[in-house]
Amino acid sequence: MSNTPATADSRSPGTEDTAVAVLQPDTAAKAFVGRSPGQLAWIRLKRDRTAFASFITVLFFILISLLAPLISKLYGITATEGFSEKLNYQGLPTGYLGGISGEHWLGLEAGIGRDLFMQLIFGMRTSLVIAFLSAIVSIVLGVVLGIVSGYFGGWVDQALTWFTDFMLAFPFLVFALAIIPIINTAAYDVGEEVPGTFRVTVIIGVFALFGWMTTARLVRGQILSLREREYVEAARAAGASSTHILFKQLLPNIWAPILVSFSLALPGFIAAEAALSFLNIGVVEPTPDLGRLVYYGRQWLGTPDWAYFLIPASAVFIAVLAFNLLGDSLRDALDPKSSK
């Protein structure tokens, strides 16, 4: 038999591929890229069409609220400017659909004559400012109380848990209807006009007072599952203070449920603020407000000016729906066990 060495043509089929792999050992590794939980959540969120549509809607409402003064300047009409000369003897705007025209894009308020487009934009601005500030304050309160309750345990946990249950027993809307007028009348004399800024501050305070409990319970549950982890024990062994462990070790690991809680609190506060204004307890004239627009518009439903009610009511509905859908999508994206 011949002992001639094998030629290049007689090499086994996988020899060349193996040699290439040996020369480029990182080629296969490049195919697998590690992703953080935030990156994975962002990928899930981008694939969700509902999340994209709701995000665009929410962004639109936020932008028009932020740019309301600029829009008013470009539009040439302010939110409080009246056009009573364009109303008929019944107080209804002349023209079709409540006086919609090139000058007044959404028509005029029946009985008052103010531009509905400007009222809608500044009313959305009022609702979003109240909702965002209320959500921020309530989330901060809930996070602080929840993280303290879950970490220290013992009598601290029992006391805070009892206090949370006590606050949850109060019917929010009934209490708000009772406490807001009491605070306003206590701060100002009878017959004295209560400034709009003070009313907004009172509403934010009441919302925050009754909005922190759900977040506190959520954070407490998360802290109970994290406080015995190895990195917490290591921080204790290294002599770290309780404040450092709470806000440097534990808090960064529960940002996802806190973000979801914040996103889901916003639509609730928007709807609650509109409900209080509808009942004439929240924001009053001359501050524009969506709830008050709906309240005034309901009396014109049986007239040709039905758009006066439908436009602000639709704005409230779309805003609350968009924020709710975005919050649900965000929760699904941040949940690694989500089926989406």
Salt bridges, closest charged atoms under 4 A:
ASP26 OD2 - LYS30 NZ 3.77
GLU103 OE1 - LYS86 NZ 2.65
GLU103 OE2 - HIS104 NE2 3.80
GLU109 OE1 - ARG114 NE 2.64
ASP115 OD1 - HIS104 ND1 2.74
ASP157 OD1 - ARG220 NE 2.62
ASP165 OD1 - ARG217 NH2 2.26
GLU228 OE2 - ARG227 NE 3.75
GLU233 OE2 - ARG236 NH1 2.95
GLU285 OE2 - ARG114 NH2 2.98
GLU285 OE2 - ARG292 NE 3.36
ASP328 OD1 - ARG331 NH2 3.02
ASP332 OD2 - LYS340 NZ 3.46
